[in-house]
Amino acid sequence: MGREERGGHLTGAIISPHCDDAALSLGGALAAGALGPVSVINLFTRSDSRRYSRFRRFRRTVTDVAAMSEIRLREDRRALDGLARELIDLDFADTGVRGGGQEDTAAGDNRAADRALAAEVADALRTALDGLDADCLYFPCGIGRHRDHVIAAGIGRDYARAGRQCFFYAERPYICRLPEADAAAALADFAVAERFPLAGRQLRRKRQMLRHYRSQLSRKRIRQVIDYDARGGGETSYILK
């Protein structure tokens, strides 16, 4: 099941948990114009700096959350310049600022707080979408169980069940690390909607896009993602079964 166009055109919005997620997982499709006119909505853009200052390619130590957050936003604007019709940042704190670890677990102490936060994020996202002409939405699948991604994926499932035209993307780098059987299990609730082939020039363009995220992505991580896309032939969107 592909995208359904209305009135001769189709517009969309990519819901990106963090500033780099849209580029990591759908950057090739974005660069190729395969998604049509799309906006990108970043959810968790207030970031702790400690995990990023270790990257050699960043070569800076930033201790202020506001300063680190602005650096990440600036990188996102450069990477997606000319590719996204609009960038919207909802300014929620990511797990590094909130604390309690990144991974979502069934018995985790963070579940109650994250449920309350998910309701706040959903309200803010609804307001943002009210101001957009978005025929379809792209949400993360929630692979890797990162708490911020789980919140975004849950909101996406709610939109899909309510009848909104929603697609999901398998988040890099998490899907890259999974053995084939585990990847299939992680995608068990989804069916392939559309494939976006990437090779040669498209892969080089995506690599160049990812290099803008100097504070967020190491060279090793970028290679991992590009190698994964090369082996798999590109990127894929999914629908909820």
C-alpha positions in Angstrom: 0.0 0.0 0.0 1.6 3.2 -1.1 0.9 6.8 -0.5 -2.5 8.2 -1.8 -2.4 11.5 -3.5 -5.1 14.1 -3.1 -5.7 17.0 -5.5 -2.7 16.1 -7.6 -0.1 16.5 -4.9 0.9 14.9 -1.7 2.4 16.6 1.3 3.8 15.0 4.4 5.5 15.4 7.8 8.3 13.3 9.2 8.0 13.0 13.0 11.6 12.8 14.2 12.3 12.0 17.8 15.7 13.8 17.7 17.3 16.2 15.2 19.2 13.5 13.3 16.5 10.8 13.0 14.8 12.0 9.9 18.1 12.2 8.0 19.4 8.9 9.4 16.3 6.9 8.4 14.7 8.7 5.5 17.5 11.0 4.3 18.0 9.3 1.0 14.3 9.5 0.2 14.3 13.1 1.3 17.3 14.0 -0.9 15.8 12.3 -3.9 12.4 14.1 -3.5 10.7 10.7 -3.2 8.5 11.8 -0.3 7.2 14.9 -2.0 7.0 18.2 -0.1 7.6 17.3 3.5 8.1 19.1 6.8 10.1 17.7 9.7 8.9 17.9 13.2 11.6 17.3 15.9 10.1 16.3 19.2 13.0 16.0 21.8 15.4 18.9 21.0 16.6 19.9 24.5 19.8 17.9 24.8 22.4 17.1 27.4 25.9 17.6 25.9 28.0 15.0 27.8 27.6 12.1 25.4 28.4 14.2 22.4 31.6 16.0 23.4 33.5 12.7 23.1 33.3 12.7 19.3 36.6 13.6 17.8 34.9 15.2 14.8 33.0 17.6 17.1 36.2 18.8 18.9 34.3 20.9 21.4 33.2 20.6 25.0 29.8 22.2 25.7 28.3 22.0 29.2 25.2 24.1 28.7 22.0 22.4 27.7 20.7 25.4 25.8 24.0 25.9 23.9 24.1 22.2 23.0 20.5 22.1 21.9 21.1 25.1 19.6 24.2 23.4 18.1 22.1 20.3 17.3 19.3 22.4 15.8 21.8 24.3 13.6 23.2 21.1 12.3 19.7 19.8 11.4 19.0 23.0 9.5 22.2 22.7 7.5 21.6 19.0 6.7 18.0 19.5 5.6 18.4 22.8 3.9 16.4 22.8 0.7 15.0 19.4 1.4 12.3 20.0 4.1 9.8 22.7 3.4 9.6 23.5 7.1 11.5 22.5 10.3 9.5 22.5 13.5 11.1 21.9 16.9 8.8 21.1 19.8 11.6 21.6 22.5 10.9 18.7 24.8 13.8 17.4 26.9 15.4 14.2 25.7 16.4 11.3 27.9 19.8 12.8 28.6 18.2 15.8 30.2 15.3 13.9 31.9 17.6 11.1 33.2 16.7 7.5 34.0 18.5 5.9 31.0 17.6 5.6 27.4 16.0 2.2 27.1 12.3 1.6 27.6 11.6 -1.6 29.7 8.3 -3.1 30.8 9.2 -2.7 34.5 11.1 0.5 34.2 10.8 3.3 36.8 10.3 5.7 33.9 7.1 4.3 32.5 4.6 6.5 34.5 6.6 9.6 33.8 6.9 8.8 30.1 3.2 8.1 29.8 2.5 11.6 31.1 5.1 13.0 28.9 3.7 11.2 25.9 0.3 12.9 26.4 2.1 16.3 26.5 4.0 15.5 23.3 0.9 14.3 21.6 -0.9 17.6 22.4 2.0 19.6 21.1 2.3 17.6 18.0 -1.4 17.9 17.3 -1.1 21.7 17.5 1.9 21.7 15.2 0.1 19.5 12.6 -3.0 21.7 12.7 -0.8 24.4 11.1 0.5 22.1 8.4 -1.0 20.8 5.1 0.2 17.2 5.7 -1.6 14.4 3.9 0.5 11.7 5.4 2.7 11.3 8.4 6.0 9.4 9.0 6.7 8.0 12.5 9.5 5.8 13.8 8.7 2.2 14.4 10.3 2.3 17.9 13.1 -0.2 17.1 15.8 -0.2 19.8 13.3 0.7 22.5 14.8 4.2 23.1 12.3 5.9 25.4 11.9 8.9 23.1 11.4 6.7 20.1 8.9 4.6 21.9 6.8 7.7 22.8 6.9 8.8 19.1 6.0 5.4 17.8 3.1 5.1 20.3 1.7 8.4 19.1 2.1 7.2 15.5 0.1 4.0 16.2 -2.7 6.1 17.7 -2.9 8.3 14.6 -2.9 5.2 12.3 -5.7 3.5 14.3 -7.7 6.7 14.1 -7.6 6.5 10.4 -4.8 9.0 9.5 -2.6 8.1 6.6 0.6 7.1 8.5 3.8 5.4 7.5 6.6 4.2 9.8 10.4 4.0 9.3 12.9 1.6 10.8 15.3 3.7 12.8 18.9 3.8 11.9 21.3 2.9 13.6 19.2 0.6 15.7 18.0 -1.6 12.9 21.6 -1.9 11.6 22.7 -3.6 14.7 20.1 -6.3 14.8 20.5 -9.9 13.5 18.1 -10.7 10.7 15.7 -12.7 12.9 15.6 -9.9 15.5 15.0 -7.3 12.9 12.1 -9.3 11.5 10.6 -9.6 15.0 11.0 -5.9 15.6 9.0 -5.2 12.4 6.4 -7.9 13.0 3.6 -5.4 13.4 4.4 -3.7 10.1 4.0 -4.4 6.4 6.1 -2.8 3.6 4.5 0.2 2.1 7.1 1.7 -0.2 10.8 1.1 -1.0 13.2 3.9 -1.8 16.2 2.5 -3.7 19.6 4.0 -2.9 22.8 3.4 -4.7 25.9 5.3 -5.8 25.1 9.0 -6.0 22.1 8.7 -3.6 24.2 7.0 -1.0 27.0 9.6 -1.3 24.4 12.4 -1.0 23.0 10.8 2.2 26.5 10.4 3.6 27.2 14.1 3.0 23.9 15.0 4.7 24.8 12.9 7.8 28.2 14.6 8.0 26.5 17.8 9.0 25.6 16.2 12.4 29.1 16.7 13.8 28.0 16.8 17.4 25.6 13.8 17.1 27.1 11.2 14.7 30.5 9.7 14.7 32.2 8.7 11.5 31.8 5.1 12.5 28.1 5.5 13.0 27.7 7.2 9.6 29.6 4.3 7.9 27.4 1.8 9.7 24.2 3.4 8.4 25.5 3.9 4.8 26.8 0.3 4.6 23.4 -1.0 5.9 21.5 1.0 3.3 23.9 -0.2 0.6 23.4 -3.9 1.6 19.7 -3.5 1.8 19.3 -1.4 -1.4 17.9 1.6 0.3 15.2 2.8 2.7 11.7 1.5 3.3 8.4 2.9 4.7 5.9 0.7 6.5 2.3 0.6 7.5 0.8 -0.8 10.6 -0.8 -4.2 10.0 
